[in-house]
Structures are given as C-alpha cells and as structure tokens.
Amino acid sequence: MKVHHLNCGTMNMPGAPMVCHVLLVETANGLVLVDAGFGSHDCLEPAKRLGPTRHIARPILDQRETAAHQIERLGFRRDDVRHIIITHFDIDHIGGLSDFPAAQIHVTAAEALGSMRSPSWREKVRYRAAQWAHEPHIVEHEPEGEKWRGFAAAKQLDEVSPGIALVALPGHTRGHACVAVDAGHRWILHSGDSFYHSATLDGRARVPRVLTIMESAVAWNLKQVRDNHDRLAELHRRQDPDLLIVNAHDPTLFERARDSA
C-alpha cells in the first residue's frame, strides 16, 4: 500500500506550531484516510464548526490544506475515498469528514459513545455536533483480544484493507485509538494525540510547556495518557527497523515521515 503524508491543518498556537498529520493510503479497495484534519466547511464556517478553541489553536484554515483539495491535486476524486479511520473525534481530526459524505467512518465504540451517543458534560463541551451533522456512515469497532507489538487491544480492519489495524489507546479521549498501516517496507503507527511532541519518545529535549499544559487540561484520563507515553517511548527505544511512529501534530515527525515515504 502506498502511503501519502498530508498536512491538513497548520496551527499557529503560541509556543508550539502544529500540523494535522493525515495519512492517505492507496489500497486495492480504494483510498483510505487516517484522520481527516480540518475540512472545507471549517474554512467557510469556523465559528459554528470549531467554536472558541480556534482562538487557542489558531488554525490557518486554508482550503489548499484540506484533504479533499490535496487528494484532487494528486489526481484522485473525492469519492475515491471509501473509508476514513478516525483516532478520535476532536475537531482537528474530523473536520474533513463532511467533504467525503459517501465514505464509511471507522472509530472505536467507546469514542462514538463519548462523542455522539452519550457524552458526559465534559465531552459535550469538547465535541462539536456540527462536525457530524451531515450524518456520516459510522462503523464502530471494539479493539480487543488481539495484540499488536505489545499493545493488548487491537483489531485488524480487513473489511477496509488487509494490513490496517485499529489499536485501542484510551486516555486523551475515552475511545482514542492508534492506527497501524502496513506500507510494505515498514509499518506506520499513527498515534493520533497519544503524545504531542517527539521529545516524549526520545527525551532529547523538553516538551514545550504549552503542550504539557494543554495535554493535561484536555485528557480524559491523565494517568492513562502518561502510561501511554511510557509504552510508546519503550516501543521507540526498541528501534524496530520496520516501524515508524508518528503522531497527529508534531511538525518534525511529519516532515521526516513525508521525506522518507
């Protein structure tokens, strides 16, 4: 499977510029997106769709950065996207869903429960129902029973394409997950918001203070977040030659992945 690394949302948050790292996967069953970044409707109606958090993250909301625009620029059609796998339902990960109304949206059952069906008061504040007002086709999954590189709960998404797995890693949100993609010469583990900065993995620098504050403030379960940091850092230290760990927002990890694709 050929994997394209797309930035679908530059954010100019003070002290820590960020991207929205989206995977576009070419499969025998059509195109698959891992996360969707900001979409064209976010650019047109930011107040309605993004709410006040846009003043903190400061996304540039450029139509040219949307997944839809970048896919068309690569020579594909929007309806070539058959499946979108979502790490979690925060606005900077699902804004692009409405640009692909025919796609099946894959998410953990826990995330669908916490965002769409039965949110707590914290989750009602966190999520924006305008992002799914177009009534997307949601497919819920229960990653459990299978192991993937030491992670206890995973599910192979063979109905999407062989070589794609949804790996449960709650903490940032109730049903947060990572997505593993077999790119042939290596696996790519898209860790979503399990960590924000590469220093969490390698310890070569300090994570910017603004990111540690934000990560703690929005965590569904902070202990799980910190446990996830330890598990991912341990996986990174193993330096498996056939594994690339990326996340949703670190610009350096995005650039390295794009340049080595």
Backbone as CSV, one residue per row, in Angstrom:
resi,resn,N_x,N_y,N_z,CA_x,CA_y,CA_z,C_x,C_y,C_z
1,MET,0.847,-1.190,0.000,0.000,0.000,0.000,0.881,1.236,0.000
2,LYS,0.573,2.167,-0.865,1.313,3.424,-0.897,0.676,4.393,0.087
3,VAL,1.506,5.057,0.880,1.027,5.979,1.907,1.543,7.375,1.607
4,HIS,0.618,8.339,1.561,0.968,9.751,1.412,0.781,10.423,2.776
5,HIS,1.696,11.302,3.129,1.615,12.054,4.382,1.154,13.472,4.053
6,LEU,-0.016,13.848,4.562,-0.617,15.150,4.265,-0.707,15.990,5.533
7,ASN,-0.409,17.267,5.414,-0.701,18.210,6.493,-2.044,18.861,6.180
8,CYS,-3.055,18.509,6.939,-4.410,19.016,6.697,-4.833,20.018,7.762
9,GLY,-3.875,20.850,8.198,-4.242,21.898,9.135,-3.072,22.473,9.897
10,THR,-2.424,23.474,9.348,-1.370,24.174,10.085,-2.001,25.001,11.195
11,MET,-1.462,24.870,12.403,-1.964,25.625,13.550,-0.831,26.451,14.151
12,ASN,-1.095,27.711,14.372,-0.082,28.643,14.887,-0.302,28.919,16.368
13,MET,-0.369,27.851,17.146,-0.557,28.021,18.574,0.694,28.632,19.195
14,PRO,0.572,29.680,19.993,1.752,30.334,20.572,2.620,29.357,21.349
15,GLY,3.911,29.330,21.009,4.856,28.478,21.712,5.007,27.090,21.146
16,ALA,4.131,26.691,20.230,4.218,25.328,19.708,3.432,25.209,18.411
17,PRO,4.009,25.607,17.283,3.335,25.411,15.999,3.037,23.932,15.781
18,MET,1.892,23.657,15.158,1.456,22.278,14.996,0.924,22.059,13.586
19,VAL,0.860,20.782,13.194,0.245,20.375,11.943,-0.890,19.402,12.271
20,CYS,-1.658,19.045,11.255,-2.625,17.958,11.360,-2.178,16.875,10.384
21,HIS,-1.463,15.900,10.893,-0.843,14.850,10.097,-1.892,13.796,9.749
22,VAL,-2.200,13.711,8.472,-3.206,12.776,7.954,-2.511,11.797,7.018
23,LEU,-2.888,10.530,7.093,-2.386,9.532,6.155,-3.411,9.306,5.052
24,LEU,-2.956,9.302,3.820,-3.763,8.900,2.678,-3.169,7.598,2.159
25,VAL,-3.953,6.540,2.210,-3.460,5.204,1.877,-4.134,4.716,0.604
26,GLU,-3.330,4.359,-0.373,-3.843,3.763,-1.599,-3.942,2.256,-1.393
27,THR,-5.157,1.703,-1.457,-5.365,0.273,-1.273,-6.087,-0.297,-2.490
28,ALA,-6.174,-1.622,-2.540,-6.905,-2.275,-3.625,-8.396,-1.994,-3.537
29,ASN,-8.854,-1.529,-2.370,-10.278,-1.240,-2.155,-10.587,0.248,-2.248
30,GLY,-9.692,1.024,-2.815,-9.890,2.464,-2.895,-9.002,3.190,-1.910
31,LEU,-9.237,4.475,-1.772,-8.434,5.300,-0.878,-8.957,5.218,0.552
32,VAL,-8.019,5.263,1.494,-8.339,5.269,2.918,-7.628,6.454,3.553
33,LEU,-8.353,7.213,4.354,-7.751,8.271,5.155,-7.622,7.825,6.601
34,VAL,-6.532,8.191,7.231,-6.392,8.062,8.681,-6.437,9.471,9.236
35,ASP,-7.523,9.791,9.926,-7.891,11.140,10.347,-8.223,12.001,9.122
36,ALA,-8.812,13.172,9.371,-9.284,13.989,8.258,-8.895,15.457,8.383
37,GLY,-8.273,15.841,9.500,-7.844,17.225,9.659,-9.007,18.197,9.577
38,PHE,-8.707,19.444,9.240,-9.741,20.449,9.010,-10.245,20.309,7.577
39,GLY,-11.537,20.577,7.385,-12.134,20.422,6.072,-12.585,21.740,5.467
40,SER,-13.150,21.642,4.273,-13.556,22.845,3.552,-14.664,23.596,4.281
41,HIS,-15.563,22.874,4.952,-16.646,23.541,5.672,-16.137,24.283,6.908
42,ASP,-15.035,23.788,7.487,-14.418,24.507,8.608,-13.893,25.859,8.148
43,CYS,-13.342,25.890,6.935,-12.822,27.141,6.391,-13.940,28.151,6.163
44,LEU,-15.137,27.647,5.823,-16.253,28.527,5.500,-17.029,28.970,6.740
45,GLU,-17.122,28.108,7.752,-17.913,28.407,8.954,-17.124,28.090,10.223
46,PRO,-16.014,28.754,10.465,-15.177,28.383,11.608,-15.854,28.558,12.959
47,ALA,-16.645,29.592,13.144,-17.282,29.815,14.444,-18.248,28.684,14.773
48,LYS,-19.049,28.289,13.807,-20.046,27.241,14.024,-19.396,25.880,14.231
49,ARG,-18.398,25.567,13.442,-17.863,24.218,13.429,-16.697,23.996,14.396
50,LEU,-15.963,25.048,14.722,-14.786,24.896,15.569,-14.954,25.471,16.958
51,GLY,-15.812,26.472,17.081,-16.045,27.055,18.386,-14.874,27.875,18.892
52,PRO,-14.869,28.211,20.178,-13.853,29.128,20.715,-12.443,28.567,20.743
53,THR,-12.281,27.236,20.666,-10.928,26.680,20.708,-10.087,27.119,19.511
54,ARG,-10.749,27.604,18.463,-9.976,28.071,17.301,-9.094,29.260,17.660
55,HIS,-9.470,29.991,18.703,-8.674,31.145,19.106,-7.408,30.723,19.852
56,ILE,-7.386,29.483,20.334,-6.201,28.955,21.019,-5.271,28.278,20.018
57,ALA,-5.848,27.368,19.213,-5.034,26.628,18.242,-4.615,27.486,17.052
58,ARG,-5.429,28.470,16.695,-5.153,29.395,15.593,-4.861,28.686,14.263
59,PRO,-5.775,27.824,13.811,-5.562,27.183,12.508,-5.655,28.205,11.386
60,ILE,-4.863,28.009,10.334,-4.893,28.979,9.241,-6.114,28.768,8.350
61,LEU,-6.706,27.562,8.356,-7.935,27.259,7.618,-7.818,27.662,6.144
62,ASP,-6.858,27.061,5.494,-6.598,27.283,4.075,-7.202,26.122,3.291
63,GLN,-8.078,26.414,2.337,-8.714,25.359,1.540,-7.679,24.454,0.881
64,ARG,-6.513,24.986,0.567,-5.490,24.194,-0.098,-4.909,23.114,0.806
65,GLU,-5.093,23.263,2.120,-4.590,22.250,3.047,-5.612,21.151,3.329
66,THR,-6.842,21.294,2.899,-7.842,20.269,3.180,-7.484,18.979,2.462
67,ALA,-7.885,17.853,3.060,-7.631,16.559,2.432,-8.285,16.486,1.065
68,ALA,-9.483,17.038,0.940,-10.201,16.992,-0.331,-9.386,17.663,-1.439
69,HIS,-8.858,18.833,-1.154,-8.070,19.556,-2.162,-6.790,18.797,-2.498
70,GLN,-6.107,18.294,-1.486,-4.840,17.606,-1.735,-5.043,16.295,-2.487
71,ILE,-6.140,15.610,-2.209,-6.442,14.374,-2.930,-6.695,14.662,-4.402
72,GLU,-7.454,15.711,-4.672,-7.710,16.079,-6.065,-6.423,16.522,-6.761
73,ARG,-5.547,17.179,-6.040,-4.282,17.619,-6.618,-3.394,16.425,-6.970
74,LEU,-3.577,15.297,-6.258,-2.823,14.082,-6.560,-3.432,13.304,-7.731
75,GLY,-4.555,13.785,-8.246,-5.165,13.141,-9.405,-6.303,12.200,-9.089
76,PHE,-6.750,12.177,-7.823,-7.872,11.328,-7.437,-9.152,12.149,-7.341
77,ARG,-10.267,11.448,-7.179,-11.556,12.090,-6.926,-11.915,11.930,-5.449
78,ARG,-12.749,12.829,-4.969,-13.162,12.717,-3.566,-13.862,11.393,-3.292
79,ASP,-14.680,10.935,-4.251,-15.422,9.698,-3.995,-14.551,8.453,-4.132
80,ASP,-13.253,8.636,-4.438,-12.312,7.513,-4.363,-12.020,7.139,-2.913
81,VAL,-12.305,8.051,-1.981,-12.100,7.776,-0.553,-13.270,6.932,-0.054
82,ARG,-13.021,5.671,0.189,-14.071,4.741,0.610,-14.190,4.642,2.136
83,HIS,-13.054,4.827,2.820,-13.032,4.636,4.271,-12.185,5.732,4.917
84,ILE,-12.615,6.170,6.091,-11.835,7.097,6.915,-11.764,6.508,8.320
85,ILE,-10.563,6.310,8.808,-10.348,5.760,10.149,-9.936,6.914,11.055
86,ILE,-10.677,7.100,12.125,-10.507,8.259,12.994,-9.862,7.842,14.313
87,THR,-8.798,8.532,14.711,-8.183,8.233,16.006,-9.076,8.680,17.155
88,HIS,-9.741,9.830,16.979,-10.687,10.320,17.975,-11.452,11.490,17.359
89,PHE,-12.459,11.991,18.072,-13.422,12.912,17.481,-13.170,14.384,17.792
90,ASP,-11.975,14.768,18.188,-11.683,16.190,18.343,-11.796,16.889,16.990
91,ILE,-12.100,18.184,17.024,-12.457,18.903,15.800,-11.348,18.929,14.758
92,ASP,-10.099,18.922,15.190,-8.991,18.997,14.241,-8.665,17.643,13.611
93,HIS,-9.454,16.638,13.956,-9.277,15.299,13.388,-10.456,14.876,12.513
94,ILE,-11.613,15.503,12.693,-12.803,15.062,11.950,-13.426,16.148,11.087
95,GLY,-12.832,17.337,11.050,-13.431,18.420,10.278,-13.603,18.094,8.808
96,GLY,-12.709,17.268,8.274,-12.782,16.931,6.864,-13.784,15.858,6.507
97,LEU,-14.454,15.249,7.484,-15.388,14.158,7.195,-16.481,14.583,6.223
98,SER,-16.990,15.792,6.386,-18.122,16.228,5.555,-17.731,16.434,4.099
99,ASP,-16.445,16.451,3.791,-16.009,16.532,2.392,-16.091,15.182,1.687
100,PHE,-16.340,14.110,2.457,-16.405,12.757,1.904,-17.673,12.063,2.420
101,PRO,-18.856,12.546,2.039,-20.109,12.051,2.630,-20.402,10.584,2.354
102,ALA,-19.802,10.010,1.315,-20.082,8.609,0.990,-19.148,7.631,1.704
103,ALA,-18.119,8.133,2.359,-17.131,7.258,2.994,-17.677,6.655,4.280
104,GLN,-17.229,5.445,4.586,-17.517,4.840,5.885,-16.501,5.364,6.893
105,ILE,-16.993,5.744,8.078,-16.150,6.335,9.114,-15.945,5.298,10.216
106,HIS,-14.710,4.895,10.427,-14.387,3.842,11.387,-13.815,4.454,12.663
107,VAL,-14.363,4.033,13.789,-13.986,4.611,15.078,-14.257,3.568,16.157
108,THR,-13.632,3.698,17.306,-13.940,2.773,18.384,-15.344,3.054,18.926
109,ALA,-15.980,2.012,19.425,-17.318,2.167,20.004,-17.284,3.115,21.198
110,ALA,-16.200,3.085,21.963,-16.086,3.964,23.127,-16.044,5.425,22.704
111,GLU,-15.382,5.727,21.584,-15.311,7.109,21.124,-16.660,7.572,20.584
112,ALA,-17.351,6.705,19.867,-18.687,7.056,19.381,-19.634,7.307,20.545
113,LEU,-19.517,6.511,21.600,-20.365,6.692,22.778,-20.090,8.035,23.446
114,GLY,-18.809,8.366,23.620,-18.448,9.577,24.338,-18.647,10.859,23.551
115,SER,-18.705,10.757,22.241,-18.852,11.965,21.431,-20.271,12.151,20.915
116,MET,-20.867,11.088,20.374,-22.120,11.226,19.656,-23.345,10.732,20.428
117,ARG,-23.202,9.641,21.164,-24.390,8.976,21.713,-24.693,9.335,23.164
118,SER,-23.690,9.315,24.000,-23.951,9.563,25.419,-22.774,10.288,26.066
119,PRO,-22.523,11.523,25.640,-21.366,12.250,26.174,-21.606,12.720,27.606
120,SER,-20.519,12.748,28.382,-20.555,13.371,29.694,-20.584,14.881,29.508
121,TRP,-20.728,15.632,30.599,-20.753,17.088,30.455,-19.431,17.611,29.911
122,ARG,-18.325,16.964,30.284,-17.021,17.366,29.752,-16.955,17.134,28.253
123,GLU,-17.499,16.027,27.819,-17.452,15.699,26.396,-18.407,16.573,25.585
124,LYS,-19.501,16.978,26.179,-20.416,17.882,25.475,-19.731,19.210,25.155
125,VAL,-18.867,19.643,26.064,-18.116,20.879,25.831,-17.016,20.648,24.796
126,ARG,-16.453,19.482,24.822,-15.286,19.182,23.985,-15.634,19.022,22.506
127,TYR,-16.708,18.313,22.203,-17.009,17.953,20.819,-18.025,18.915,20.198
128,ARG,-18.053,18.939,18.880,-18.933,19.835,18.132,-19.815,19.007,17.207
129,ALA,-21.104,18.923,17.526,-22.030,18.104,16.748,-22.149,18.566,15.301
130,ALA,-21.811,19.820,15.029,-21.850,20.315,13.648,-20.931,19.508,12.744
131,GLN,-19.924,18.867,13.326,-18.966,18.111,12.525,-19.577,16.834,11.940
132,TRP,-20.641,16.334,12.559,-21.291,15.135,12.015,-22.764,15.385,11.672
133,ALA,-23.112,16.649,11.455,-24.498,16.990,11.094,-24.885,16.430,9.726
134,HIS,-23.896,16.099,8.892,-24.196,15.522,7.574,-24.542,14.031,7.667
135,GLU,-24.595,13.496,8.884,-24.997,12.108,9.152,-24.106,11.093,8.423
136,PRO,-22.843,11.062,8.782,-21.928,10.109,8.142,-22.242,8.674,8.532
137,HIS,-21.771,7.753,7.726,-21.937,6.317,7.976,-20.862,5.883,8.967
138,ILE,-21.233,5.764,10.245,-20.291,5.427,11.304,-20.231,3.909,11.477
139,VAL,-19.030,3.373,11.484,-18.801,1.955,11.747,-18.007,1.848,13.045
140,GLU,-18.607,1.235,14.050,-17.971,1.160,15.364,-17.215,-0.157,15.531
141,HIS,-16.089,-0.078,16.230,-15.245,-1.248,16.432,-14.899,-1.407,17.902
142,GLU,-14.701,-2.643,18.299,-14.271,-2.983,19.656,-12.900,-3.645,19.573
143,PRO,-11.819,-2.867,19.595,-10.494,-3.498,19.561,-10.242,-4.254,20.863
144,GLU,-10.155,-5.559,20.786,-9.922,-6.362,21.979,-9.441,-7.742,21.556
145,GLY,-8.691,-8.361,22.433,-8.307,-9.751,22.201,-7.022,-9.941,21.425
146,GLU,-6.810,-9.153,20.383,-5.595,-9.296,19.583,-4.509,-8.367,20.116
147,LYS,-3.270,-8.795,19.970,-2.140,-7.960,20.360,-1.451,-7.413,19.109
148,TRP,-0.872,-6.209,19.260,-0.095,-5.619,18.175,1.127,-4.947,18.783
149,ARG,2.291,-5.551,18.576,3.562,-5.011,19.068,3.523,-4.626,20.547
150,GLY,2.918,-5.480,21.331,2.857,-5.253,22.767,1.617,-4.545,23.249
151,PHE,0.820,-3.983,22.337,-0.448,-3.370,22.732,-1.503,-4.465,22.826
152,ALA,-2.246,-4.469,23.929,-3.112,-5.603,24.234,-4.386,-5.644,23.411
153,ALA,-4.908,-4.502,22.999,-6.220,-4.464,22.355,-6.111,-3.883,20.952
154,ALA,-6.275,-4.742,19.955,-6.187,-4.293,18.566,-7.217,-5.047,17.734
155,LYS,-7.541,-4.486,16.591,-8.461,-5.144,15.667,-7.986,-4.914,14.247
156,GLN,-7.803,-5.996,13.502,-7.450,-5.893,12.099,-8.682,-5.443,11.310
157,LEU,-8.537,-4.401,10.528,-9.664,-3.870,9.760,-9.620,-4.433,8.342
158,ASP,-9.814,-5.743,8.235,-9.732,-6.400,6.935,-10.819,-5.935,5.985
159,GLU,-11.954,-5.493,6.536,-13.015,-5.007,5.668,-12.635,-3.678,5.001
160,VAL,-11.689,-2.974,5.603,-11.141,-1.767,4.986,-10.039,-2.160,4.016
161,SER,-9.028,-2.845,4.536,-7.952,-3.390,3.725,-7.052,-4.224,4.622
162,PRO,-6.579,-5.371,4.145,-5.581,-6.109,4.924,-4.360,-5.233,5.169
163,GLY,-3.794,-5.350,6.384,-2.632,-4.542,6.711,-2.954,-3.236,7.389
164,ILE,-4.182,-3.090,7.878,-4.555,-1.914,8.659,-5.170,-2.395,9.963
165,ALA,-4.689,-1.865,11.078,-5.184,-2.283,12.389,-5.542,-1.071,13.235
166,LEU,-6.615,-1.199,13.988,-7.041,-0.179,14.943,-6.593,-0.639,16.324
167,VAL,-5.799,0.181,16.992,-5.181,-0.183,18.268,-5.731,0.723,19.364
168,ALA,-6.469,0.167,20.291,-7.076,0.972,21.360,-5.990,1.562,22.253
169,LEU,-6.058,2.861,22.479,-5.135,3.540,23.379,-5.866,4.713,24.023
170,PRO,-6.855,4.421,24.878,-7.625,5.495,25.518,-6.775,6.294,26.488
171,GLY,-7.235,7.487,26.772,-6.530,8.365,27.701,-6.738,9.802,27.288
172,HIS,-6.286,10.164,26.093,-6.536,11.502,25.582,-8.039,11.748,25.467
173,THR,-8.748,10.779,24.932,-10.214,10.756,24.965,-10.656,9.380,25.429
174,ARG,-11.951,9.233,25.633,-12.499,7.983,26.157,-12.182,6.795,25.240
175,GLY,-12.270,7.014,23.934,-12.082,5.914,22.996,-10.957,6.147,22.006
176,HIS,-9.950,6.902,22.398,-8.831,7.199,21.498,-8.173,5.903,21.017
177,ALA,-7.722,5.925,19.765,-7.039,4.763,19.194,-5.883,5.211,18.329
178,CYS,-4.933,4.311,18.141,-3.880,4.472,17.144,-4.266,3.647,15.915
179,VAL,-3.650,3.963,14.795,-3.913,3.223,13.566,-2.577,2.774,12.989
180,ALA,-2.438,1.463,12.787,-1.223,0.891,12.214,-1.478,0.528,10.760
181,VAL,-0.560,0.936,9.889,-0.703,0.705,8.451,0.551,0.028,7.928
182,ASP,0.381,-1.089,7.243,1.498,-1.796,6.621,1.777,-1.170,5.261
183,ALA,2.865,-0.396,5.186,3.225,0.288,3.942,4.153,-0.548,3.065
184,GLY,4.345,-1.824,3.413,5.188,-2.707,2.628,6.585,-2.798,3.193
185,HIS,7.339,-1.720,3.111,8.705,-1.730,3.628,8.761,-1.434,5.122
186,ARG,7.640,-0.981,5.687,7.581,-0.714,7.120,6.132,-0.531,7.532
187,TRP,5.909,-0.656,8.824,4.624,-0.289,9.405,4.691,1.163,9.848
188,ILE,3.596,1.872,9.672,3.458,3.234,10.190,2.420,3.204,11.299
189,LEU,2.812,3.625,12.473,1.877,3.713,13.595,1.498,5.169,13.784
190,HIS,0.279,5.507,13.359,-0.247,6.861,13.569,-0.842,6.891,14.967
191,SER,-0.193,7.623,15.852,-0.554,7.598,17.269,-1.562,8.662,17.658
192,GLY,-2.091,9.394,16.673,-3.085,10.408,16.994,-2.544,11.406,17.993
193,ASP,-3.296,11.627,19.065,-2.885,12.547,20.125,-2.431,11.814,21.372
194,SER,-1.919,10.590,21.200,-1.363,9.862,22.342,-0.172,10.599,22.934
195,PHE,0.506,11.356,22.093,1.544,12.285,22.556,1.578,13.437,21.571
196,TYR,2.064,14.577,22.015,2.069,15.782,21.186,3.425,16.101,20.563
197,HIS,4.519,15.687,21.205,5.841,16.173,20.814,6.831,15.016,20.799
198,SER,7.769,15.056,19.858,8.736,13.967,19.699,9.590,13.754,20.939
199,ALA,9.776,14.780,21.759,10.570,14.628,22.975,9.943,13.638,23.948
200,THR,8.659,13.405,23.826,8.002,12.395,24.654,8.577,11.022,24.357
201,LEU,8.988,10.782,23.124,9.536,9.485,22.741,11.014,9.364,23.043
202,ASP,11.803,10.383,22.670,13.256,10.238,22.735,13.920,10.995,23.875
203,GLY,13.223,11.910,24.526,13.778,12.635,25.659,14.942,13.537,25.327
204,ARG,15.134,13.853,24.040,16.285,14.668,23.657,16.106,16.143,23.984
205,ALA,14.882,16.539,24.193,14.589,17.931,24.537,13.412,17.928,25.504
206,ARG,13.017,19.105,25.927,11.847,19.222,26.792,10.626,19.503,25.942
207,VAL,9.540,18.872,26.307,8.280,19.167,25.635,7.893,20.598,25.976
208,PRO,7.539,21.420,24.991,7.134,22.796,25.296,6.050,22.840,26.365
209,ARG,6.204,23.770,27.274,5.299,23.862,28.430,3.849,24.002,27.998
210,VAL,3.593,24.757,26.926,2.221,24.963,26.495,1.573,23.633,26.106
211,LEU,2.372,22.685,25.588,1.825,21.389,25.195,1.533,20.506,26.408
212,THR,2.411,20.532,27.401,2.144,19.730,28.600,0.910,20.243,29.333
213,ILE,0.735,21.559,29.347,-0.450,22.130,29.987,-1.708,21.724,29.227
214,MET,-1.665,21.850,27.914,-2.829,21.511,27.112,-3.158,20.031,27.211
215,GLU,-2.129,19.197,27.168,-2.351,17.757,27.230,-3.030,17.364,28.538
216,SER,-2.587,17.956,29.642,-3.199,17.668,30.937,-4.619,18.213,31.028
217,ALA,-4.835,19.394,30.465,-6.139,20.041,30.570,-7.231,19.279,29.829
218,VAL,-6.881,18.676,28.690,-7.917,18.044,27.869,-7.999,16.536,28.068
219,ALA,-7.101,15.949,28.849,-7.064,14.494,28.981,-8.333,13.953,29.617
220,TRP,-8.866,12.917,29.018,-9.985,12.191,29.628,-9.502,11.452,30.875
221,ASN,-8.297,10.866,30.806,-7.700,10.149,31.926,-6.195,10.391,31.876
222,LEU,-5.709,11.269,32.722,-4.315,11.694,32.653,-3.361,10.556,32.985
223,LYS,-3.723,9.681,33.892,-2.847,8.546,34.205,-2.668,7.667,32.979
224,GLN,-3.759,7.418,32.252,-3.639,6.624,31.032,-2.753,7.324,30.002
225,VAL,-2.881,8.641,29.902,-2.035,9.392,28.976,-0.560,9.173,29.309
226,ARG,-0.203,9.277,30.574,1.194,9.116,30.973,1.666,7.675,30.791
227,ASP,0.779,6.716,31.062,1.126,5.315,30.801,1.361,5.089,29.308
228,ASN,0.545,5.721,28.491,0.720,5.602,27.037,2.051,6.195,26.586
229,HIS,2.445,7.304,27.199,3.755,7.889,26.898,4.860,6.859,27.135
230,ASP,4.789,6.178,28.283,5.815,5.198,28.632,5.831,4.044,27.636
231,ARG,4.657,3.577,27.237,4.582,2.440,26.311,5.123,2.820,24.938
232,LEU,4.777,4.003,24.461,5.252,4.441,23.147,6.750,4.737,23.170
233,ALA,7.236,5.315,24.264,8.673,5.576,24.376,9.461,4.274,24.406
234,GLU,8.926,3.271,25.085,9.582,1.966,25.100,9.628,1.355,23.703
235,LEU,8.537,1.468,22.974,8.495,0.967,21.603,9.508,1.719,20.737
236,HIS,9.602,3.028,20.929,10.569,3.827,20.175,11.996,3.397,20.483
237,ARG,12.298,3.118,21.741,13.661,2.738,22.131,14.100,1.419,21.497
238,ARG,13.139,0.571,21.155,13.484,-0.697,20.520,14.055,-0.497,19.126
239,GLN,13.719,0.638,18.495,14.259,0.973,17.178,14.012,-0.150,16.163
240,ASP,12.808,-0.695,16.173,12.456,-1.693,15.167,12.623,-1.088,13.778
241,PRO,13.422,-1.697,12.907,13.685,-1.087,11.598,12.470,-1.038,10.686
242,ASP,11.459,-1.844,11.009,10.261,-1.881,10.152,9.086,-1.130,10.765
243,LEU,9.370,-0.148,11.624,8.301,0.606,12.282,8.640,2.085,12.322
244,LEU,7.674,2.906,11.909,7.776,4.358,12.021,6.624,4.850,12.886
245,ILE,6.949,5.537,13.974,5.933,6.090,14.869,5.745,7.562,14.544
246,VAL,4.524,7.955,14.260,4.196,9.363,14.033,3.032,9.732,14.936
247,ASN,2.753,11.019,15.008,1.559,11.452,15.726,0.812,12.463,14.868
248,ALA,-0.179,13.113,15.453,-1.028,13.997,14.659,-0.464,15.395,14.492
249,HIS,0.378,15.860,15.414,0.642,17.296,15.457,2.092,17.737,15.441
250,ASP,3.048,16.847,15.583,4.446,17.268,15.634,4.956,17.560,14.226
251,PRO,5.345,18.813,13.932,5.806,19.154,12.575,7.069,18.406,12.159
252,THR,7.969,18.158,13.107,9.214,17.474,12.778,8.950,16.026,12.380
253,LEU,8.115,15.327,13.135,7.786,13.948,12.791,7.059,13.880,11.453
254,PHE,6.203,14.865,11.186,5.513,14.898,9.908,6.500,15.054,8.756
255,GLU,7.416,15.991,8.877,8.375,16.245,7.802,9.281,15.050,7.558
256,ARG,9.716,14.388,8.642,10.555,13.202,8.484,9.795,12.092,7.753
257,ALA,8.540,11.888,8.138,7.752,10.837,7.512,7.501,11.148,6.045
258,ARG,7.164,12.391,5.736,6.905,12.790,4.352,8.162,12.641,3.501
259,ASP,9.308,13.027,4.051,10.540,12.988,3.273,11.055,11.572,3.073
260,SER,10.652,10.640,3.947,11.138,9.255,3.843,10.112,8.315,3.238
261,ALA,8.981,8.848,2.782,7.916,7.989,2.262,8.369,7.266,0.995
